[in-house]
Amino acid sequence: MPLTYVFLIPVAFAFLAFGMAARRAAAIPRGEEGKLHSLPKYHGYLVALSVLVPSLLLILAWLMLEPLVLWRIVVADLPDLIRDAGSSAQLSLIVSQVQQAATGTTFGTPEPYIVEGARTLVAAQQWSRWLLPVVVVSICLLAIFLILPRISLRFRARDKTERVIRGILIVCAIVSILATVGILASLVFEGYRFFSLVPLTEFLFGTRWDTQIAIRPDQVASSGAFGAIPVFAGTLMIALIAMAVATPVGLFAAIYMAEFASPLMRGVVKPLIEVLAGIPTIVYGFFAVLVVSPAIREWGGAIGLSISPTAAIVPGLVMGVMLIPFISSLADDAINAVPTSLRDGSLGLGADRNETVTKVILPAALPGIVGGILLATSRAIGETMIVVMAAGLTANLTANPFEGVTTVTVQIVTLLIGDTAFDNPKTLAAFGLGLSLFVATLGLNLLALGIVRKYREQYD
């Protein structure tokens, strides 16, 4: 059975259980004990959660453990001579060949034991795909028949439902925290390995970035240089160009929509601006390469300027357009959150609409505006697809936006492409760049938080 249908089973049972529990609770006769402790919908929520939570946890655990079980089944089906003589790496290679044979992607004639293992694997996968929905249906029915009889006039369904939801939220928060800690730990660990091979001073203050080094002793290549200042400078230049485009346009658009536009105009303009946020970044990359870059080079040639095909201004301008809805939406929300009493007080003292906006509303909304600009800046620094397609690969230390530059994310993508082992500075440099990007973003967040706190204390 396809996995999509397996996930739909608990959802269907949850809807069924919700209706059954709500109708059962609504049909309970009111006696001397009074009314229901909880509304019928809370009884439905409780039964639906009792169906959904264990079923989904079982499906996830099943899908995580299934490859390990199938691997053991395939290994156990191998001939004793091959299974006992092979190392762990050899067995993994044999299992990969069995998986390829099971999907029909092998080249040539495989060994007989590979063909037999493929048959065993296909049979085990079919059993797993049919056994899983049976177990899921059983758990759903068990949850329904365990909870439904407990529904009564004084059954505290609301308290139990809120307890379950609180537990789900706590688990989600813990997972997000653990994911963040895991990402940071991997960056720190691999970054430490990189900085044990390349001095930190060379990485932070060096002006030459050339990661081509000899992987083998007999290979001819450069000795490598890991001065990241040109990479940081290119990232900063493109981000500044993007913010120079996005900040005024997004902020002025938010002011117009919040304070000057009619409801009809706001209902048209705001969705059109927010459509920009839904466009995939790779589409922006195509637009930069196919439209913006030729147009700028043609314009430069007309006035005698030599503009590189990977000029920093190209991804900067396109990224600025992409960031407009981030600043506009958050600034619009911040402006609309300003209390009406401040507007009325300013107008009552004789200020006109323009003075009210510039002297009262914008200072009061400054924390939210700074937050939107911060979000857009972080997005600009960490953007990948636009700069990968429109920026260059050569690390040039230049302040000319018409020359080609590279960014941190471009170098990370470039360094991690291929099958290079994680035991040389060329590959580990990606983690050094990632760690520096993480630290820079964290510092930017702390700086913005301080600015927000200062102005929030002034206007609260």
C-alpha positions as CSV (number, residue, x, y, z in Angstrom):
1,M,0.0,0.0,0.0
2,P,1.4,3.5,-0.8
3,L,2.6,5.5,2.2
4,T,0.2,8.3,1.3
5,Y,-2.8,6.0,2.0
6,V,-1.2,4.9,5.3
7,F,-1.0,8.5,6.5
8,L,-4.6,9.1,5.5
9,I,-5.9,6.1,7.6
10,P,-5.4,7.8,11.0
11,V,-6.7,11.1,9.6
12,A,-9.9,9.4,8.5
13,F,-10.4,7.6,11.8
14,A,-9.7,10.9,13.6
15,F,-12.6,12.6,11.8
16,L,-14.8,9.6,12.4
17,A,-13.9,9.4,16.1
18,F,-14.5,13.2,16.5
19,G,-18.0,12.9,15.2
20,M,-18.8,9.8,17.3
21,A,-17.5,11.3,20.5
22,A,-19.2,14.7,20.0
23,R,-22.6,13.1,19.2
24,R,-22.2,10.7,22.2
25,A,-21.4,13.6,24.6
26,A,-24.3,15.7,23.2
27,A,-26.7,12.8,23.7
28,I,-25.9,12.3,27.4
29,P,-29.0,13.1,29.4
30,R,-28.7,16.0,31.9
31,G,-29.7,14.8,35.3
32,E,-29.3,16.1,38.8
33,E,-25.6,16.4,38.4
34,G,-26.0,19.4,36.1
35,K,-24.6,20.1,32.7
36,L,-21.6,18.6,30.9
37,H,-18.2,19.4,32.4
38,S,-16.8,19.9,28.9
39,L,-18.4,20.8,25.6
40,P,-19.1,18.0,23.2
41,K,-16.3,19.3,20.8
42,Y,-13.7,18.7,23.6
43,H,-14.8,15.1,23.8
44,G,-14.3,14.8,20.0
45,Y,-10.9,16.5,20.2
46,L,-9.7,14.1,22.9
47,V,-10.8,11.0,21.0
48,A,-9.3,12.3,17.7
49,L,-6.0,13.1,19.4
50,S,-6.0,9.6,21.0
51,V,-6.3,8.2,17.5
52,L,-3.9,10.5,15.7
53,V,-1.0,10.8,18.1
54,P,-0.1,7.1,18.7
55,S,-0.9,6.2,15.0
56,L,1.4,8.9,13.6
57,L,4.2,8.0,16.1
58,L,3.9,4.4,15.1
59,I,4.1,5.2,11.4
60,L,7.2,7.4,11.9
61,A,8.9,4.8,14.1
62,W,8.0,2.0,11.6
63,L,9.5,4.0,8.7
64,M,12.7,4.7,10.6
65,L,13.2,1.1,11.7
66,E,12.1,-0.5,8.4
67,P,15.4,0.0,6.6
68,L,17.3,-1.6,9.5
69,V,15.0,-4.6,9.6
70,L,15.1,-5.1,5.9
71,W,18.9,-4.9,6.0
72,R,19.1,-7.6,8.6
73,I,16.6,-9.8,6.5
74,V,18.7,-9.4,3.4
75,V,22.0,-10.2,5.3
76,A,20.4,-13.2,6.9
77,D,19.3,-14.5,3.5
78,L,22.9,-14.4,2.1
79,P,24.9,-17.6,1.8
80,D,26.9,-18.4,4.9
81,L,30.2,-18.2,3.2
82,I,29.6,-14.7,1.9
83,R,28.0,-13.4,5.1
84,D,30.7,-14.7,7.4
85,A,33.6,-13.7,5.2
86,G,32.5,-10.2,4.4
87,S,33.2,-7.1,6.5
88,S,30.6,-4.5,7.4
89,A,31.6,-2.4,4.4
90,Q,31.4,-5.3,2.0
91,L,28.0,-6.4,3.4
92,S,26.7,-2.8,2.9
93,L,27.9,-2.9,-0.7
94,I,26.2,-6.3,-1.3
95,V,23.0,-4.9,0.3
96,S,23.2,-1.9,-2.1
97,Q,23.5,-4.3,-5.0
98,V,20.5,-6.3,-3.8
99,Q,18.5,-3.0,-3.5
100,Q,19.5,-2.1,-7.1
101,A,18.4,-5.5,-8.3
102,A,15.1,-5.2,-6.5
103,T,14.4,-1.9,-8.3
104,G,15.7,-3.2,-11.6
105,T,18.5,-0.8,-12.0
106,T,21.4,-3.2,-12.2
107,F,23.9,-3.4,-15.1
108,G,24.9,-6.7,-16.5
109,T,24.0,-10.1,-14.9
110,P,24.0,-10.1,-11.1
111,E,25.2,-13.0,-9.0
112,P,22.5,-15.6,-8.1
113,Y,22.6,-14.7,-4.5
114,I,22.0,-11.1,-5.4
115,V,18.9,-12.1,-7.4
116,E,17.7,-14.3,-4.5
117,G,18.3,-11.5,-2.0
118,A,16.3,-9.1,-4.3
119,R,13.4,-11.4,-4.2
120,T,13.6,-11.7,-0.4
121,L,13.8,-7.9,-0.2
122,V,10.8,-7.3,-2.4
123,A,8.7,-9.8,-0.5
124,A,9.7,-8.3,2.9
125,Q,8.9,-4.8,1.6
126,Q,5.4,-5.9,0.5
127,W,4.8,-7.6,3.8
128,S,5.8,-4.4,5.6
129,R,3.6,-2.2,3.4
130,W,0.6,-4.3,4.1
131,L,1.3,-5.0,7.7
132,L,1.7,-1.4,8.6
133,P,-1.9,-0.3,7.7
134,V,-3.3,-3.3,9.6
135,V,-1.4,-2.3,12.7
136,V,-2.5,1.4,12.3
137,V,-6.1,0.5,11.9
138,S,-5.9,-1.7,15.0
139,I,-4.5,1.1,17.1
140,C,-7.1,3.5,15.8
141,L,-10.0,1.1,16.7
142,L,-8.4,0.4,20.1
143,A,-8.1,4.1,20.9
144,I,-11.7,4.7,19.9
145,F,-13.1,1.8,22.0
146,L,-11.0,2.7,25.0
147,I,-12.0,6.4,25.1
148,L,-15.7,6.3,24.0
149,P,-17.0,4.3,26.9
150,R,-15.4,6.8,29.3
151,I,-17.5,9.7,28.1
152,S,-19.9,10.8,30.8
153,L,-21.5,13.9,32.3
154,R,-18.5,14.7,34.5
155,F,-15.8,13.5,32.2
156,R,-13.0,16.1,32.1
157,A,-12.4,16.0,28.4
158,R,-11.3,19.6,28.2
159,D,-8.6,19.2,30.8
160,K,-7.3,16.1,29.2
161,T,-7.4,17.6,25.7
162,E,-5.4,20.7,26.9
163,R,-3.0,18.4,28.7
164,V,-2.4,16.4,25.5
165,I,-2.0,19.5,23.4
166,R,0.4,21.0,25.9
167,G,2.5,17.9,25.8
168,I,2.6,18.0,22.0
169,L,3.7,21.6,22.1
170,I,6.4,20.8,24.7
171,V,7.7,18.0,22.5
172,C,7.8,20.2,19.4
173,A,9.7,22.9,21.4
174,I,12.1,20.3,22.6
175,V,12.6,18.9,19.1
176,S,13.3,22.4,17.8
177,I,15.8,23.1,20.6
178,L,17.5,19.8,20.0
179,A,17.7,20.4,16.3
180,T,19.3,23.8,16.9
181,V,21.7,22.4,19.4
182,G,22.6,19.6,16.9
183,I,23.2,22.0,14.1
184,L,25.4,24.2,16.3
185,A,27.3,21.1,17.6
186,S,28.0,19.9,14.1
187,L,29.2,23.3,13.1
188,V,31.4,23.7,16.1
189,F,32.9,20.2,15.9
190,E,33.7,20.3,12.2
191,G,34.7,24.0,12.5
192,Y,37.2,23.0,15.2
193,R,38.6,20.4,12.9
194,F,39.0,23.0,10.2
195,F,40.7,25.6,12.5
196,S,43.0,22.9,13.7
197,L,44.3,22.6,10.1
198,V,44.0,26.3,9.1
199,P,44.9,29.1,11.6
200,L,42.0,31.2,12.7
201,T,44.0,34.4,12.0
202,E,44.5,33.4,8.4
203,F,40.8,32.6,8.0
204,L,39.6,35.8,9.5
205,F,42.2,38.2,8.2
206,G,43.6,36.6,5.0
207,T,42.8,38.3,1.7
208,R,43.3,35.3,-0.6
209,W,40.7,32.5,-1.0
210,D,41.8,29.5,-3.0
211,T,40.6,26.1,-1.8
212,Q,42.3,24.0,-4.5
213,I,44.8,21.8,-2.6
214,A,46.4,18.5,-3.4
215,I,44.3,15.6,-2.1
216,R,47.0,12.9,-2.8
217,P,50.8,13.2,-2.4
218,D,51.3,12.6,-6.2
219,Q,48.7,15.1,-7.3
220,V,49.7,18.5,-8.6
221,A,47.6,21.4,-7.2
222,S,48.0,24.6,-5.3
223,S,48.7,24.6,-1.6
224,G,45.5,26.4,-0.9
225,A,44.7,29.7,0.8
226,F,41.8,30.2,3.2
227,G,41.6,33.9,3.8
228,A,37.9,34.6,4.0
229,I,37.8,38.4,3.8
230,P,37.0,38.4,0.0
231,V,34.1,36.0,0.7
232,F,32.8,38.0,3.5
233,A,33.2,41.2,1.5
234,G,31.2,39.8,-1.4
235,T,28.4,38.6,0.9
236,L,28.2,42.0,2.6
237,M,28.2,43.8,-0.7
238,I,25.4,41.8,-2.2
239,A,23.4,42.0,1.1
240,L,23.8,45.8,1.2
241,I,22.7,46.2,-2.4
242,A,19.6,44.0,-1.7
243,M,18.8,46.0,1.5
244,A,19.3,49.3,-0.3
245,V,16.5,48.2,-2.7
246,A,14.2,46.4,-0.3
247,T,14.2,48.7,2.7
248,P,12.9,52.0,1.2
249,V,10.5,50.2,-1.2
250,G,9.1,47.9,1.4
251,L,8.9,50.6,4.1
252,F,7.2,53.2,1.9
253,A,4.8,50.5,0.6
254,A,3.9,49.6,4.2
255,I,3.4,53.3,5.1
256,Y,1.2,53.9,2.1
257,M,-1.0,50.8,2.7
258,A,-1.4,51.4,6.4
259,E,-1.9,55.1,6.5
260,F,-2.9,56.5,3.1
261,A,-4.4,53.8,0.9
262,S,-8.1,53.2,0.6
263,P,-9.5,49.8,1.7
264,L,-10.0,48.9,-1.9
265,M,-6.4,49.8,-2.9
266,R,-5.0,48.1,0.1
267,G,-6.9,44.9,-0.7
268,V,-5.4,44.9,-4.2
269,V,-1.8,46.1,-3.5
270,K,-1.0,44.1,-0.4
271,P,-1.7,40.6,-1.9
272,L,0.2,41.6,-5.0
273,I,3.3,42.5,-3.0
274,E,3.0,39.3,-0.9
275,V,2.9,37.2,-4.0
276,L,6.6,38.0,-4.3
277,A,7.3,36.0,-1.2
278,G,5.8,32.9,-2.7
279,I,8.0,32.8,-5.8
280,P,10.7,30.1,-5.5
281,T,14.2,31.6,-5.2
282,I,15.4,29.5,-8.1
283,V,12.9,31.5,-10.3
284,Y,14.5,34.7,-9.1
285,G,17.9,33.1,-10.0
286,F,16.7,32.4,-13.6
287,F,15.3,35.9,-13.8
288,A,18.6,37.3,-12.7
289,V,20.6,35.3,-15.2
290,L,18.3,35.6,-18.2
291,V,16.9,39.1,-17.8
292,V,18.7,41.3,-15.3
293,S,22.3,40.4,-16.1
294,P,22.0,40.9,-19.9
295,A,20.1,44.2,-19.4
296,I,22.7,45.6,-17.0
297,R,25.5,44.6,-19.3
298,E,23.8,46.2,-22.3
299,W,23.2,49.4,-20.3
300,G,26.8,49.4,-19.2
301,G,28.1,48.9,-22.7
302,A,25.9,51.8,-23.9
303,I,27.7,54.2,-21.5
304,G,31.1,52.6,-21.8
305,L,31.2,50.6,-18.6
306,S,32.6,47.1,-18.5
307,I,30.3,45.0,-16.4
308,S,31.0,41.4,-15.4
309,P,28.4,38.7,-16.2
310,T,28.6,37.8,-12.5
311,A,28.5,41.4,-11.2
312,A,27.5,41.8,-7.6
313,I,24.7,44.3,-8.6
314,V,22.8,41.6,-10.4
315,P,22.0,39.2,-7.5
316,G,21.8,42.2,-5.2
317,L,19.0,43.9,-7.2
318,V,17.0,40.6,-7.7
319,M,17.4,39.7,-4.0
320,G,16.2,43.1,-3.1
321,V,13.0,42.6,-5.0
322,M,12.6,39.2,-3.3
323,L,12.9,40.8,0.2
324,I,10.4,43.6,-0.4
325,P,7.4,41.6,1.0
326,F,9.3,40.6,4.1
327,I,9.9,44.2,5.1
328,S,6.6,45.4,3.8
329,S,4.4,42.9,5.6
330,L,6.2,43.2,9.0
331,A,6.4,46.9,8.8
332,D,2.7,47.1,7.9
333,D,1.8,44.9,10.9
334,A,4.0,47.1,13.2
335,I,2.4,50.3,12.0
336,N,-1.1,48.9,12.4
337,A,-0.3,47.8,15.9
338,V,0.4,51.4,17.0
339,P,-2.5,52.4,19.4
340,T,-5.1,54.6,17.8
341,S,-4.9,56.9,20.8
342,L,-1.4,58.1,19.5
343,R,-2.9,58.9,16.1
344,D,-5.9,60.7,17.6
345,G,-3.7,62.6,20.1
346,S,-1.3,63.8,17.3
347,L,-4.2,64.9,15.1
348,G,-6.0,66.5,18.0
349,L,-2.9,68.7,18.7
350,G,-3.0,70.0,15.2
351,A,-0.5,67.8,13.3
352,D,-1.4,66.8,9.8
353,R,-1.3,63.2,8.5
354,N,2.3,63.5,7.3
355,E,3.6,64.8,10.6
356,T,1.7,62.2,12.5
357,V,3.3,59.4,10.4
358,T,6.8,60.8,10.7
359,K,6.8,62.1,14.2
360,V,4.5,59.6,16.0
361,I,3.7,56.5,14.2
362,L,7.1,55.5,12.8
363,P,9.0,56.1,16.0
364,A,6.4,54.0,17.9
365,A,6.5,51.3,15.3
366,L,10.3,51.3,15.1
367,P,10.8,48.0,17.0
368,G,8.6,46.1,14.5
369,I,10.2,47.8,11.5
370,V,13.7,47.0,12.8
371,G,12.6,43.4,13.2
372,G,11.4,43.2,9.6
373,I,14.7,44.7,8.4
374,L,16.6,42.2,10.5
375,L,14.7,39.3,9.1
376,A,15.3,40.6,5.6
377,T,19.0,41.1,6.3
378,S,19.4,37.6,7.7
379,R,17.6,36.2,4.6
380,A,19.9,38.3,2.4
381,I,23.0,37.0,4.1
382,G,21.9,33.4,4.0
383,E,20.3,33.3,0.5
384,T,21.7,30.6,-1.7
385,M,20.0,29.9,-5.0
386,I,20.0,33.5,-6.4
387,V,23.7,34.0,-5.6
388,V,24.6,30.5,-6.8
389,M,23.1,31.2,-10.2
390,A,23.9,34.9,-10.6
391,A,27.1,35.5,-8.5
392,G,30.6,34.2,-9.3
393,L,32.8,31.5,-7.9
394,T,36.0,33.6,-7.8
395,A,36.7,35.4,-4.5
396,N,37.5,39.0,-5.5
397,L,38.2,41.6,-2.9
398,T,36.6,44.7,-4.5
399,A,34.2,47.5,-3.7
400,N,33.0,47.8,-7.3
401,P,29.5,46.4,-7.6
402,F,30.0,45.8,-11.4
403,E,32.7,43.2,-10.8
404,G,32.1,39.5,-10.0
405,V,32.2,38.5,-6.4
406,T,31.3,35.3,-4.4
407,T,29.5,34.8,-1.2
408,V,29.6,32.5,1.8
409,T,26.7,30.3,0.7
410,V,28.1,30.0,-2.8
411,Q,31.4,28.7,-1.4
412,I,29.6,26.3,0.9
413,V,27.7,24.8,-1.9
414,T,30.8,24.6,-4.1
415,L,32.9,23.0,-1.4
416,L,30.3,20.3,-0.5
417,I,29.6,19.2,-4.1
418,G,31.2,15.8,-4.9
419,D,32.5,12.9,-3.0
420,T,35.5,14.5,-1.2
421,A,36.1,13.0,2.3
422,F,35.8,15.2,5.3
423,D,39.4,15.0,6.2
424,N,41.0,17.9,4.4
425,P,40.8,21.7,4.7
426,K,39.1,22.1,1.3
427,T,35.9,20.3,2.5
428,L,36.1,21.4,6.1
429,A,36.3,25.0,5.0
430,A,32.5,24.9,4.4
431,F,32.0,24.3,8.1
432,G,34.3,27.2,9.0
433,L,32.2,29.4,6.7
434,G,29.0,28.1,8.1
435,L,30.1,28.7,11.7
436,S,31.2,32.3,10.8
437,L,27.8,32.9,9.2
438,F,26.0,31.6,12.2
439,V,28.1,33.8,14.6
440,A,27.5,36.9,12.3
441,T,23.7,36.3,12.2
442,L,23.6,35.8,16.0
443,G,25.5,39.0,16.5
444,L,23.1,40.8,14.2
445,N,20.2,39.5,16.1
446,L,21.6,40.6,19.5
447,L,22.3,44.1,18.1
448,A,18.8,44.4,16.7
449,L,17.3,43.1,20.0
450,G,19.2,45.8,21.9
451,I,17.9,48.5,19.5
452,V,14.3,47.2,19.8
453,R,14.5,47.1,23.6
454,K,15.8,50.7,23.8
455,Y,13.0,52.2,21.7
456,R,10.3,49.9,23.1
457,E,11.1,51.2,26.6
458,Q,10.7,54.7,25.3
459,Y,7.2,54.3,23.7
460,D,5.6,51.7,26.0
